[in-house]
C-alpha cells in the first residue's frame, strides 16, 4: 500500500470549551476534520460522542459495561484517579489514496498522513514523549491504533487514533463496512488507554483492554508509571 506525502495545509483550528479538571498536565483530544471525507455523521456529532465517552470526574465509578461507563468513571474505578483533557476540532488537508467500500480512509498507516497535518495545525509534536494526544478522524472508518513507550524507536509516542465508526454507531447510522455491532466507545477507549501506556509490561494478555474491563496490576502500574503526571486523585 502506498501512502502519499501529507500536505500541511491548515484550514481551521477551533478550541472547544476545555473539560480540564485540574492536575498537572492535559491530554489533547482532537476531532480531526479532513478537507474531504465520507461519513454518515458530522464533526459536531463526533465532538458530542467523544465528550460522552470521556465523561468527567463527577461521573460515578463504573466497571463491567461499555454501554454505561465513561472513561473517567473507568479510570476512577480502576485507579482511583481521573485525568485532565481538552477537546478541539482541527481542520486539515492531506493526501490519501486508499479507501474502503464505504468511502472511508483505509490502510494501516493513516497516521503518517494525518499526524504531520495535525502537527502543523496545532503545534503538537508527536515525537515529544511529554505530550499525550488522542485523535478521532472524520472519515477514518474503522482505523485504530496507538503508540506508547513500548514502541521504542518509533517516531510517534503517546499518540492514539480512531476513525468514526463508533460515532456512526452511537447515532444509529452505521455503514455496511462495520463488521458487527459494538459498543460505540469500544475502540476509542482501547486506544486511549494504550496511548497513556497501559499495555507496556504485559502486552494484551491481562485484560483491561476496553472500557469497563478490569485492569491488571501490571496495567495499573504502567498507567501510573508512564502517565502519572496526567492523573490525579479525585
C-alpha positions as CSV (number, residue, x, y, z in Angstrom):
1,X,0.0,0.0,0.0
2,X,1.4,3.4,-0.9
3,X,0.9,6.4,1.4
4,X,1.1,9.7,-0.3
5,X,3.0,12.6,1.3
6,X,0.9,14.8,3.6
7,X,0.1,18.3,2.6
8,X,0.5,20.5,5.6
9,X,-2.4,22.9,4.7
10,X,-4.3,24.2,7.6
11,X,-7.9,25.4,7.3
12,X,-9.1,25.9,10.9
13,X,-8.4,25.2,14.5
14,X,-11.4,25.6,16.8
15,X,-10.8,25.3,20.6
16,X,-13.9,24.0,22.3
17,X,-14.6,24.7,26.0
18,X,-12.0,22.6,27.8
19,X,-13.0,19.9,30.2
20,X,-9.7,20.2,32.1
21,X,-10.2,19.3,35.7
22,X,-7.0,20.5,37.4
23,X,-3.9,18.4,38.0
24,X,-0.5,18.7,36.4
25,X,-1.0,18.1,32.6
26,X,-3.6,17.7,30.0
27,X,-4.4,15.1,27.3
28,X,-5.0,16.7,23.9
29,X,-8.2,15.2,22.4
30,X,-8.8,16.1,18.8
31,X,-11.6,15.6,16.3
32,X,-9.7,15.8,13.0
33,X,-11.7,17.1,10.0
34,X,-10.0,16.3,6.7
35,X,-10.7,18.7,3.8
36,X,-12.6,15.9,2.1
37,X,-14.0,12.7,3.7
38,X,-17.0,10.4,3.7
39,X,-19.1,9.8,6.8
40,X,-22.7,9.4,8.0
41,X,-22.1,11.8,10.9
42,X,-21.0,15.3,11.4
43,X,-18.0,16.8,13.3
44,X,-20.4,18.2,15.9
45,X,-21.8,14.7,16.5
46,X,-18.3,13.4,16.8
47,X,-17.5,16.1,19.5
48,X,-20.6,15.2,21.4
49,X,-19.8,11.5,21.2
50,X,-16.2,11.9,22.4
51,X,-17.4,14.1,25.3
52,X,-19.9,11.4,26.4
53,X,-17.2,8.7,26.1
54,X,-14.7,10.6,28.2
55,X,-17.0,11.9,30.8
56,X,-15.8,14.0,33.8
57,X,-14.7,13.5,37.4
58,X,-18.2,13.8,38.7
59,X,-19.1,10.5,36.9
60,X,-19.8,7.6,39.2
61,X,-17.1,4.9,39.2
62,X,-18.1,2.1,36.9
63,X,-17.0,-1.3,35.8
64,X,-18.2,-4.1,33.6
65,X,-20.3,-2.2,30.9
66,X,-19.1,-0.4,27.9
67,X,-22.6,1.0,27.4
68,X,-22.9,2.8,30.8
69,X,-19.3,3.6,31.8
70,X,-17.3,6.6,30.8
71,X,-13.5,6.6,30.5
72,X,-13.4,8.9,33.5
73,X,-15.5,6.6,35.5
74,X,-13.4,3.6,34.4
75,X,-10.2,5.3,35.5
76,X,-11.8,6.3,38.8
77,X,-12.9,2.8,39.5
78,X,-9.7,1.0,38.5
79,X,-7.1,3.6,39.5
80,X,-8.7,5.9,42.0
81,X,-7.6,8.7,39.5
82,X,-9.1,11.0,36.9
83,X,-7.4,12.9,34.1
84,X,-7.3,16.4,32.5
85,X,-8.2,16.8,28.9
86,X,-9.0,19.5,26.4
87,X,-11.1,18.9,23.2
88,X,-10.6,20.6,19.9
89,X,-11.6,20.3,16.3
90,X,-8.8,20.6,13.8
91,X,-9.4,21.0,10.0
92,X,-6.6,19.8,7.8
93,X,-5.7,18.8,4.3
94,X,-3.7,15.7,3.4
95,X,-3.3,13.3,0.5
96,X,-4.5,9.7,0.8
97,X,-5.2,7.1,-1.9
98,X,-6.7,4.1,-0.1
99,X,-10.5,3.8,0.7
100,X,-12.8,1.1,1.8
101,X,-16.0,0.0,0.1
102,X,-17.9,2.7,2.1
103,X,-15.7,5.6,1.1
104,X,-13.7,5.8,4.4
105,X,-10.0,6.1,4.6
106,X,-8.4,2.6,4.9
107,X,-4.9,1.2,5.3
108,X,-2.5,0.6,8.2
109,X,-0.6,3.9,8.0
110,X,-3.2,6.6,8.0
111,X,-1.5,8.3,10.9
112,X,1.5,9.0,8.7
113,X,-0.7,11.3,6.6
114,X,-2.8,12.7,9.4
115,X,-0.3,13.5,12.1
116,X,2.0,15.8,10.1
117,X,-1.0,17.9,9.1
118,X,-2.3,18.0,12.7
119,X,1.1,18.9,14.0
120,X,1.3,21.8,11.5
121,X,-2.1,23.0,12.6
122,X,-1.7,22.7,16.3
123,X,2.0,22.8,17.1
124,X,1.7,19.4,18.8
125,X,5.0,17.5,18.5
126,X,4.1,13.8,18.2
127,X,7.7,12.8,18.9
128,X,7.6,14.6,22.2
129,X,7.1,12.0,24.9
130,X,5.8,14.6,27.4
131,X,2.6,15.0,25.3
132,X,-0.5,12.8,25.3
133,X,-2.7,13.1,22.2
134,X,-5.8,11.2,21.2
135,X,-7.4,11.8,17.7
136,X,-10.7,10.8,16.2
137,X,-10.6,11.3,12.4
138,X,-13.7,12.0,10.5
139,X,-14.0,9.6,7.6
140,X,-11.4,7.4,9.3
141,X,-13.8,4.4,9.2
142,X,-12.5,1.5,11.4
143,X,-8.9,2.7,11.6
144,X,-7.5,2.4,15.1
145,X,-4.0,2.3,16.7
146,X,-1.7,3.8,19.3
147,X,1.9,4.3,20.2
148,X,3.2,4.2,23.7
149,X,6.6,3.7,25.5
150,X,6.6,0.0,24.3
151,X,7.2,1.3,20.8
152,X,10.8,2.3,21.3
153,X,12.5,3.8,18.3
154,X,9.2,4.8,16.7
155,X,8.7,8.4,15.5
156,X,5.4,8.8,17.3
157,X,5.0,8.4,21.1
158,X,1.9,8.6,23.2
159,X,-0.5,9.0,20.3
160,X,-3.8,7.2,19.8
161,X,-6.1,7.4,16.8
162,X,-9.5,6.0,15.8
163,X,-11.9,6.5,12.9
164,X,-15.5,7.5,13.1
165,X,-17.3,4.1,13.2
166,X,-18.0,4.4,16.9
167,X,-19.7,7.8,16.3
168,X,-21.8,6.3,13.4
169,X,-22.9,3.5,15.7
170,X,-23.7,5.9,18.6
171,X,-26.0,7.9,16.3
172,X,-27.6,4.9,14.7
173,X,-26.2,5.4,11.2
174,X,-23.5,2.7,10.9
175,X,-22.1,2.0,7.4
176,X,-22.3,-1.5,5.9
177,X,-18.5,-1.9,6.3
178,X,-18.7,-2.2,10.1
179,X,-18.3,-5.9,10.7
180,X,-20.6,-6.3,13.7
181,X,-22.5,-4.1,16.2
182,X,-20.2,-2.9,19.0
183,X,-20.3,-0.5,21.9
184,X,-19.6,3.0,20.4
185,X,-16.7,3.8,22.8
186,X,-15.1,0.3,22.3
187,X,-12.2,1.3,20.0
188,X,-11.7,4.8,21.4
189,X,-11.3,3.6,25.0
190,X,-8.8,0.9,24.0
191,X,-6.6,3.2,22.1
192,X,-6.9,5.9,24.7
193,X,-5.6,3.6,27.4
194,X,-2.8,2.3,25.2
195,X,-1.8,5.9,24.3
196,X,-1.5,6.5,28.1
197,X,0.9,3.5,28.4
198,X,-1.4,0.8,29.8
199,X,-0.1,-2.3,27.9
200,X,3.7,-1.9,28.2
201,X,4.5,-4.6,30.8
202,X,2.2,-7.5,29.8
203,X,1.0,-6.6,26.3
204,X,-2.6,-7.5,25.7
205,X,-2.7,-10.7,27.7
206,X,-4.1,-9.5,31.1
207,X,-7.4,-7.9,30.4
208,X,-8.2,-4.2,30.9
209,X,-8.3,-3.8,27.2
210,X,-11.6,-1.9,26.7
211,X,-13.9,0.4,28.6
212,X,-15.4,-1.4,31.6
213,X,-12.8,-4.2,31.8
214,X,-10.8,-4.9,34.9
215,X,-7.2,-3.6,34.6
216,X,-4.5,-6.0,35.8
217,X,-1.9,-4.9,38.4
218,X,0.7,-4.6,35.6
219,X,-1.6,-2.3,33.6
220,X,-2.4,-0.1,36.6
221,X,1.3,0.2,37.3
222,X,2.1,1.0,33.7
223,X,-0.5,3.8,33.6
224,X,0.8,5.4,36.8
225,X,4.4,5.0,35.7
226,X,4.1,6.3,32.2
227,X,1.3,8.9,32.7
228,X,1.1,9.5,36.4
229,X,1.7,13.2,35.9
230,X,-1.5,13.4,33.8
231,X,-3.6,11.6,36.5
232,X,-4.7,12.9,39.9
233,X,-6.8,11.6,42.7
234,X,-10.4,12.9,42.5
